[in-house]
Amino acid sequence: LLQYYGFVLPSNPHDSLYLSIRDVAAHVVRAGIGSEADRLDRLSLLASMSPDSSLGLVDDLDRHRLLLTHDGPTKEMMMVARVLALNRTALAGYNGNLDLIAARVASGKYLDVHNEIATWRLLHAASHTRLHCMPTTLDEDLALLA
């Protein structure tokens, strides 16, 4: 609701936050980005994990998939964040076998502890940035509803 109407309702199960791939990617640590080949590997992974080959790459489709909800991130959001959080060492550790990485990420399992921590840091940073762009605080919104 906040994103579209400018207010929130406490414990609204339908309230969610859409984060585009750009929102999340803006917080990827520069040293972890790697070479152009590493970037292409990440794009290939995202394309291979979506039936329409567009996960994280088509805003119209992603508005219903890349969400943070009261129950946590959607499976698709976690997939995108885990792929973006892959560091060069993790990519190299799979010896170029992107199918193994894609299968593991698509199954909902984390790749390794370091990637999972980086994934949650990315999501935290992206949502924190989005929250600070809002014109009012939660307390101000609740005061308006009182």
N, C-alpha and C positions, 0 to 999 in steps of 0.2 A: 504494500500500500504506500509506503513512504516514497518509493521510487516513482510511482505514478500519480499519487494524490497528495503527497506532502504530509501525511500523518500516519501514525501507527496505532494499532490496537494491541494491548498486551495479550500474549499467548494466542495470536491468530495463526492457526495451522496452515493457512494459505499464503502467509507472508513469506516472501523469498527475495533473494537478491541475485540478479543476473550479473555475472562477471564474464566479460568477453575474454578471448585469448589475449588480446592486447592489454587488458587490465591486469591479468596475471603475469604475462611475459614482461611487463615493465619492471617487475621486481626480481627477475632472474639475476643472480649474481654474475657480473661481467666475466669473472674468471671461469665460471662454469659453462659459459656459452660455447666455447670451443671454436673449432674451425667452421668454414662454410659446409664442409662435409657433415659435421656434427649437426648443424642446423637442418640440413636436408634430411638427415636420418630422423630427426624429431618430426619433421613434416610427414615423412613416409610412415612413421609409426602412427601418427594421428589419422592419416588417411586409411591405413589398413585396419584400424580398430572400429571403423564406422561402416555400417552397411551401405551408406550413400557416399562414402569416401569424403566426408566433409567435416568430421568432428573438430570443432574449434575454428573452423574456417569459413562458415557461412552464418552471419549474424541472425538472419531470419529463422533458421533452424535451431540455432544455439540458444535463443531466448527461452526455449522450453526445456533445454537440456543442461546448460551450464549454470546451475543454481546452487545457492546456499539456502537451506531451509531450516526450520526448527529441529528437524531430525538430522541435520548435518548436510554436507555436500552431496549432490546427486552422484551416482556412479560415473556419469560422463564427466562431471567436474573433476572428480578424483583422477580419472584417466588422463585428462588434459594436464592437470597440475603435476601428476607423477611423471609424465613425459617431459614437461618443461623443466622439472627439477632434476632430471637426469644430468649428471655431470660427465665430463669427458672420460673419467676413469671407469664409470659404470658402463658407458657405451662401449669402451674398448674391452671391458671384461667379458662381454658377450661375443667377442671376436667377429663383429659385424653381422651376427645372426639376429636381425631385427625381428624375425618371426617369433623367436623365443621371448623377447622383451614384450612384444605386442600381446602374445598369448597370456603372459603372466599379468600384465597390466589390465587387459580386458577381463580377466577372471576376477578382478577385484582384489587380488592379493598384492601386497606391497613387494617391491623389488629387494630392498634391503633397508636396514634401519636408517642409514644416512639419507637415502632418497626419501624415506617417509618423513623424517624430520624436516628436510628441505621442502617437501610438498606442503606440509602444514604451515611452515614459515611463509611460503609464497601466498597461500590462501589468507593467512592472517594479515600480511602486508597489503594485499590487494583489497581486502574488505575494510581494513583500517583506512586506507586512502579514500575509498568510496564513502565511508562514513563521515570523514572530515570534509567532504564536499557538500554535505547536506547543510541547508541554511539554518536549521534549528537543532537543538539537542533533544534527547528523549524526554528530559525533565520539562523542557519548554513545550513539547508536544502534549505531554500529559496535563500540564497546566492549562492548555487551551481547551482540552476536553472536559476539564473539571467544571 
